[in-house]
Amino acid sequence: MHKLLDITKSKGNDIVALMNFIKSSINNEPLSQRPMALKHKTLKENVILCVVDGMGFNYIKNNPGLAFLNAALVGSMHSLFPSSTASGITAYLSGVAPINHGVFGWFQWLEQPSVMCTPLPFRSKATNKRLGDDGINIESCFNIPSFFESIQCKSYSYSPHFISNEVFNVYVTRGSERIGYESYDDLMAHFSKAYQKREGQNYHFIYFPFFDSSCHENGLNNIKTHEIALQLDHFLSELSGFISHDDTSLMITADHGMIDIPPENKLSIKDFPQLTALMYKPLSGEPRVRYCFVEENNKAQFKHEFNKSLSQYAYLFESSELLVQGWFGTSDSISKPPHALGDFTIIMKDNFTLTEGLDDSCFISMHGGTHEDEVLIPLALVP
């Protein structure tokens, strides 16, 4: 059984530290923090940041066939908590931690309006309908800064065409020239056009979701997933060969890693009616990290029932406790837990998940928890 990894000890060596380092370099500002692997590194005039969704540090180290990535690695850093796409990618696009950008998982309760949503697609969980179709404005639900607006240079954000024009992506990439791509060849064509006309400083953010998607569908160690990793490694090598290393730094990292979940470790909340009876809203968060909404007069009973039925598979914390300890990052303006965190946070042990018996139970690999393979992410730098 793996020991609970205290995510608060990673401050200064995580995604937020990396974004502070990039911002300080571009804006020529005093440096407040940087990941340890970059302690003696400096960035060139132009910066390219590639984020590979789901590709953890240990996966790269365990697969020497990823020749370019292994050669470019300078070390590792930590994801944020939860170690998920929703929280991590939003941190890259905003430059701040979850407590400051307000996205705490793939499924999240919005206080106003009271609806369970998927923030990144910005849809209702219940109907999969776009929230904008019901007149719900994303600015009324989130107050997320844009990293692109904080840097003093021309910036570009690249993502697959099916993501590029989504409401959430448009919102968090404001200040950048947004570019959607259909394939690696299409991405290279768009990138080369923008790169070759550079004048002064430029910042390019490139997002790759394909590895994460294959892990969910096929598993972390599946041959299809490995083929996707090899294709990406080849593309990144080509990208590195195309750019001028005299004036450009290429950085590659991830939002989180992945772990495979054996079918017998996929627990369903439906099998714990003694817990659901004490919750006034369904679970939110992700299968590896769950937020529970429990009335004050039921909290003691909820703890008791959890200890009887789930404690061998998971840890239970009051969300306010994790907030104070800095698990979601630090903020001077937050005095109480955001509504989205509920009253309790369940963190699954080892390679267990807590599902609702729906689509979330079919994924082979997952993320979000504190397993080393989820939390450790790569940091590659060329030159």
C-alpha positions as CSV (number, residue, x, y, z in Angstrom):
1,M,0.0,0.0,0.0
2,H,1.4,3.4,-1.0
3,K,1.8,6.0,1.6
4,L,-0.3,9.2,1.2
5,L,1.9,11.7,-0.6
6,D,1.8,15.1,1.0
7,I,1.3,17.3,-2.0
8,T,2.0,20.5,0.0
9,K,5.7,19.6,0.1
10,S,6.0,20.1,-3.6
11,K,5.4,23.8,-3.6
12,G,8.2,25.6,-5.6
13,N,8.6,22.4,-7.7
14,D,5.3,22.2,-9.5
15,I,3.3,23.6,-12.4
16,V,2.8,27.0,-10.8
17,A,6.5,27.3,-10.2
18,L,7.2,26.5,-13.9
19,M,4.7,29.1,-15.1
20,N,6.2,31.7,-12.7
21,F,9.6,30.9,-14.2
22,I,8.4,31.4,-17.7
23,K,6.6,34.6,-16.9
24,S,9.6,36.0,-15.1
25,S,11.8,35.1,-18.0
26,I,9.6,36.7,-20.7
27,N,8.8,39.8,-18.7
28,N,12.3,40.2,-17.4
29,E,11.0,40.3,-13.8
30,P,12.6,39.2,-10.6
31,L,12.3,35.4,-10.3
32,S,10.2,34.3,-7.3
33,Q,10.4,30.5,-7.9
34,R,11.4,27.9,-10.4
35,P,11.3,24.0,-10.5
36,M,14.4,22.5,-9.0
37,A,15.3,20.9,-12.3
38,L,15.7,24.4,-13.8
39,K,17.8,25.8,-10.9
40,H,20.7,26.6,-13.2
41,K,18.8,27.0,-16.5
42,T,17.8,30.1,-18.4
43,L,15.3,30.5,-21.2
44,K,15.9,32.0,-24.7
45,E,14.0,34.9,-26.2
46,N,11.2,32.6,-27.6
47,V,9.6,29.9,-25.5
48,I,7.7,26.9,-26.7
49,L,5.8,24.9,-24.0
50,C,4.4,21.5,-25.0
51,V,2.1,19.9,-22.5
52,V,1.4,16.2,-23.0
53,D,-1.8,15.2,-21.2
54,G,-1.2,12.2,-18.9
55,M,2.4,11.4,-19.7
56,G,4.1,11.0,-16.3
57,F,7.8,11.1,-15.6
58,N,8.0,7.4,-14.7
59,Y,6.3,6.4,-17.9
60,I,9.0,8.1,-19.9
61,K,11.9,6.7,-17.8
62,N,10.4,3.2,-18.1
63,N,10.2,3.5,-21.9
64,P,13.7,4.1,-23.3
65,G,12.3,3.9,-26.9
66,L,11.0,7.4,-26.3
67,A,14.5,8.5,-27.4
68,F,13.9,12.2,-27.8
69,L,12.0,12.7,-24.6
70,N,14.5,10.7,-22.5
71,A,17.5,12.6,-24.0
72,A,15.8,16.0,-23.3
73,L,14.7,15.3,-19.7
74,V,16.4,17.5,-17.2
75,G,14.3,16.1,-14.3
76,S,10.9,15.9,-12.8
77,M,8.4,18.1,-11.0
78,H,5.1,17.7,-9.3
79,S,1.6,18.0,-10.7
80,L,-1.0,19.9,-8.6
81,F,-3.8,18.5,-6.4
82,P,-5.9,17.0,-7.7
83,S,-3.5,15.5,-10.3
84,S,-6.0,15.8,-13.1
85,T,-6.5,17.3,-16.5
86,A,-9.1,19.8,-15.4
87,S,-7.0,21.3,-12.6
88,G,-3.6,20.9,-14.3
89,I,-4.3,22.2,-17.8
90,T,-6.2,25.1,-16.2
91,A,-3.1,25.9,-14.2
92,Y,-0.9,26.0,-17.3
93,L,-3.4,28.3,-19.1
94,S,-3.9,30.6,-16.0
95,G,-0.5,30.4,-14.3
96,V,-2.1,29.8,-10.9
97,A,-3.1,26.9,-8.6
98,P,-6.6,25.4,-8.3
99,I,-7.5,27.5,-5.2
100,N,-7.0,30.5,-7.4
101,H,-8.4,29.3,-10.7
102,G,-11.3,27.5,-9.2
103,V,-11.3,24.2,-11.2
104,F,-11.1,21.2,-8.9
105,G,-12.0,18.2,-11.0
106,W,-13.6,16.9,-14.2
107,F,-17.1,17.0,-12.5
108,Q,-17.8,20.1,-10.4
109,W,-20.8,21.6,-8.7
110,L,-21.5,25.2,-9.6
111,E,-23.0,27.2,-6.8
112,Q,-24.8,29.6,-9.1
113,P,-26.5,28.1,-11.0
114,S,-26.8,25.0,-8.9
115,V,-25.7,22.4,-11.5
116,M,-23.1,19.7,-11.8
117,C,-20.9,20.5,-14.8
118,T,-17.9,19.4,-16.6
119,P,-15.9,22.7,-16.6
120,L,-13.6,22.1,-19.6
121,P,-16.4,21.1,-22.0
122,F,-18.6,23.5,-20.0
123,R,-21.6,21.2,-20.2
124,S,-24.2,19.8,-17.8
125,K,-23.2,16.5,-16.5
126,A,-26.8,15.3,-16.4
127,T,-27.7,16.2,-20.0
128,N,-24.3,16.8,-21.7
129,K,-25.9,20.0,-23.0
130,R,-23.8,23.1,-23.4
131,L,-24.4,25.4,-20.5
132,G,-24.3,28.3,-22.8
133,D,-27.4,27.0,-24.6
134,D,-29.3,27.7,-21.3
135,G,-27.9,31.2,-21.1
136,I,-25.2,30.4,-18.5
137,N,-22.2,32.6,-19.1
138,I,-18.8,31.1,-18.2
139,E,-17.6,34.4,-16.7
140,S,-20.5,34.2,-14.2
141,C,-19.2,30.7,-13.1
142,F,-15.5,31.2,-13.1
143,N,-13.0,34.0,-12.5
144,I,-9.9,32.5,-14.2
145,P,-6.9,34.7,-15.1
146,S,-5.2,34.1,-18.4
147,F,-1.5,33.5,-18.4
148,F,-1.3,34.9,-22.0
149,E,-2.6,38.3,-20.7
150,S,0.1,38.3,-18.0
151,I,3.1,38.1,-20.4
152,Q,4.5,40.9,-22.5
153,C,4.9,39.3,-25.8
154,K,3.0,37.8,-28.8
155,S,1.5,34.5,-27.8
156,Y,-0.1,31.5,-29.5
157,S,-2.1,28.6,-28.1
158,Y,-2.5,25.4,-30.1
159,S,-5.0,22.6,-29.4
160,P,-6.9,20.0,-31.5
161,H,-9.7,21.5,-33.5
162,F,-12.4,19.9,-31.3
163,I,-11.0,21.8,-28.3
164,S,-9.8,25.1,-29.8
165,N,-13.2,26.8,-30.1
166,E,-14.8,25.4,-27.0
167,V,-16.2,28.1,-24.6
168,F,-13.8,27.2,-21.8
169,N,-10.7,27.2,-24.0
170,V,-11.6,30.5,-25.7
171,Y,-12.1,32.0,-22.2
172,V,-8.8,30.8,-20.6
173,T,-6.6,31.4,-23.7
174,R,-7.7,35.1,-24.2
175,G,-4.8,37.2,-25.1
176,S,-3.3,34.6,-27.4
177,E,-3.8,33.8,-31.0
178,R,-5.8,30.6,-30.8
179,I,-5.0,27.9,-33.4
180,G,-6.8,24.5,-33.9
181,Y,-5.0,21.6,-35.6
182,E,-6.2,18.4,-37.3
183,S,-3.0,16.3,-37.3
184,Y,0.7,16.6,-36.5
185,D,1.3,17.7,-40.1
186,D,-1.3,20.4,-39.8
187,L,0.1,21.5,-36.4
188,M,3.6,21.8,-37.9
189,A,2.2,23.8,-40.8
190,H,0.4,26.2,-38.5
191,F,3.4,26.4,-36.1
192,S,6.0,27.0,-38.8
193,K,3.9,29.8,-40.3
194,A,3.7,31.6,-36.9
195,Y,7.2,30.9,-35.9
196,Q,8.9,32.1,-39.1
197,K,7.3,35.5,-38.9
198,R,8.4,36.1,-35.3
199,E,9.6,39.5,-34.3
200,G,10.8,40.1,-30.8
201,Q,9.7,37.6,-28.1
202,N,7.1,34.9,-28.8
203,Y,5.4,32.3,-26.5
204,H,3.8,29.2,-28.0
205,F,1.7,26.8,-25.9
206,I,0.9,23.4,-27.5
207,Y,-1.5,20.9,-26.0
208,F,-1.5,17.2,-26.8
209,P,-4.5,15.2,-25.3
210,F,-4.0,12.0,-27.3
211,F,-1.9,10.0,-24.8
212,D,-4.3,10.6,-21.9
213,S,-7.3,9.6,-24.1
214,S,-5.6,6.3,-25.0
215,C,-4.7,5.6,-21.4
216,H,-8.3,5.9,-20.4
217,E,-9.5,3.8,-23.3
218,N,-6.8,1.2,-23.7
219,G,-4.6,1.4,-20.6
220,L,-1.2,2.9,-19.7
221,N,0.9,-0.1,-20.8
222,N,-1.2,-1.0,-23.9
223,I,0.6,-1.2,-27.3
224,K,-1.8,1.4,-28.8
225,T,-0.9,3.8,-26.1
226,H,2.8,3.2,-26.6
227,E,2.4,3.8,-30.3
228,I,0.8,7.1,-29.6
229,A,3.7,8.0,-27.3
230,L,6.2,7.0,-30.0
231,Q,4.4,9.2,-32.6
232,L,4.5,12.1,-30.2
233,D,8.2,11.5,-29.5
234,H,8.9,11.6,-33.2
235,F,6.9,14.8,-33.7
236,L,8.7,16.6,-30.8
237,S,12.0,15.5,-32.3
238,E,11.0,17.1,-35.6
239,L,9.8,20.2,-33.9
240,S,13.1,20.5,-32.1
241,G,15.0,20.1,-35.4
242,F,12.9,22.8,-37.0
243,I,13.4,25.6,-34.5
244,S,16.5,27.8,-34.0
245,H,18.1,26.9,-30.7
246,D,20.0,30.2,-30.8
247,D,16.8,32.2,-29.8
248,T,14.3,29.5,-28.8
249,S,13.8,27.2,-25.8
250,L,11.6,24.1,-26.2
251,M,10.1,22.8,-23.0
252,I,8.0,19.6,-22.6
253,T,6.0,18.6,-19.6
254,A,2.7,17.1,-18.6
255,D,-0.3,17.9,-16.4
256,H,-0.2,14.5,-14.5
257,G,0.7,10.9,-14.9
258,M,-1.5,7.8,-15.0
259,I,-2.1,4.5,-13.2
260,D,-3.9,1.4,-14.4
261,I,-7.0,0.4,-12.3
262,P,-7.7,-3.3,-12.0
263,P,-11.5,-4.0,-12.6
264,E,-11.8,-5.4,-9.0
265,N,-10.5,-2.1,-7.6
266,K,-13.3,0.0,-9.3
267,L,-15.6,0.6,-6.3
268,S,-19.0,2.0,-6.9
269,I,-20.6,4.5,-4.5
270,K,-23.9,2.6,-5.1
271,D,-22.5,-0.2,-3.0
272,F,-22.2,2.2,0.0
273,P,-25.8,3.3,0.6
274,Q,-25.0,4.2,4.2
275,L,-22.8,7.0,2.8
276,T,-25.0,8.3,0.0
277,A,-28.0,8.5,2.5
278,L,-26.0,11.1,4.4
279,M,-25.1,13.2,1.3
280,Y,-27.4,15.9,0.0
281,K,-25.7,16.1,-3.5
282,P,-24.1,13.4,-5.7
283,L,-20.3,12.9,-5.7
284,S,-18.2,15.4,-7.7
285,G,-14.5,15.5,-8.5
286,E,-13.0,12.4,-10.2
287,P,-12.9,8.7,-9.5
288,R,-9.5,9.1,-7.6
289,V,-10.6,12.2,-5.7
290,R,-14.2,12.8,-4.6
291,Y,-15.9,15.7,-3.0
292,C,-18.8,14.9,-0.7
293,F,-21.6,17.3,0.4
294,V,-22.9,16.5,3.9
295,E,-25.1,18.5,6.2
296,E,-23.5,19.7,9.4
297,N,-25.7,17.4,11.6
298,N,-24.7,14.4,9.6
299,K,-20.9,14.9,9.5
300,A,-20.1,12.7,12.6
301,Q,-22.2,9.8,11.2
302,F,-20.6,10.2,7.8
303,K,-17.1,9.8,9.3
304,H,-18.3,6.8,11.3
305,E,-19.8,5.1,8.3
306,F,-16.8,5.9,6.1
307,N,-14.4,4.4,8.7
308,K,-16.5,1.2,8.8
309,S,-16.9,0.7,5.1
310,L,-14.3,2.6,3.0
311,S,-11.3,3.4,5.1
312,Q,-9.3,0.4,3.9
313,Y,-9.6,1.8,0.3
314,A,-9.4,5.5,0.8
315,Y,-8.5,8.5,3.1
316,L,-11.1,10.9,4.3
317,F,-10.4,14.6,5.0
318,E,-12.6,17.6,5.8
319,S,-12.1,19.8,2.7
320,S,-11.5,22.8,4.9
321,E,-8.5,20.9,6.5
322,L,-6.9,20.3,3.1
323,L,-7.6,23.9,2.1
324,V,-5.8,25.3,5.2
325,Q,-2.8,22.9,4.7
326,G,-2.4,24.2,1.1
327,W,-3.3,21.1,-0.9
328,F,-5.1,23.2,-3.5
329,G,-2.5,25.9,-3.4
330,T,-2.2,29.1,-1.4
331,S,-4.3,32.2,-1.5
332,D,-4.7,35.3,0.6
333,S,-8.2,35.9,-0.5
334,I,-9.9,32.6,0.3
335,S,-11.4,32.5,3.8
336,K,-13.6,29.4,3.5
337,P,-13.7,26.3,1.3
338,P,-15.1,27.0,-2.2
339,H,-18.6,25.5,-2.6
340,A,-17.1,23.1,-5.2
341,L,-15.0,21.3,-2.6
342,G,-18.0,20.2,-0.6
343,D,-17.5,19.2,3.1
344,F,-15.3,16.2,2.7
345,T,-12.6,15.0,0.3
346,I,-12.1,11.3,-0.3
347,I,-8.6,10.4,-1.7
348,M,-8.4,6.9,-2.9
349,K,-5.5,4.6,-1.8
350,D,-3.2,2.6,-4.1
351,N,-5.0,2.0,-7.4
352,F,-8.6,2.1,-6.3
353,T,-11.3,4.4,-7.7
354,L,-14.7,5.4,-6.4
355,T,-17.1,5.5,-9.4
356,E,-20.8,6.2,-9.8
357,G,-21.2,3.1,-11.9
358,L,-21.5,5.1,-15.1
359,D,-19.1,6.1,-17.8
360,D,-16.4,6.7,-15.2
361,S,-16.2,3.0,-14.4
362,C,-15.1,1.9,-17.9
363,F,-11.7,3.8,-17.9
364,I,-8.7,1.5,-17.7
365,S,-6.2,4.1,-16.5
366,M,-7.0,7.0,-14.2
367,H,-5.4,10.0,-12.5
368,G,-6.2,12.6,-9.8
369,G,-4.7,11.0,-6.7
370,T,-1.4,11.1,-4.9
371,H,0.3,8.0,-6.3
372,E,3.8,8.8,-7.4
373,D,3.0,7.8,-11.0
374,E,0.2,10.3,-11.0
375,V,2.0,13.1,-9.3
376,L,5.5,13.0,-10.9
377,I,5.6,14.8,-14.3
378,P,8.5,15.2,-16.7
379,L,10.4,18.4,-17.4
380,A,12.4,18.4,-20.6
381,L,14.3,21.4,-22.0
382,V,16.0,21.9,-25.3
383,P,18.7,23.3,-25.5
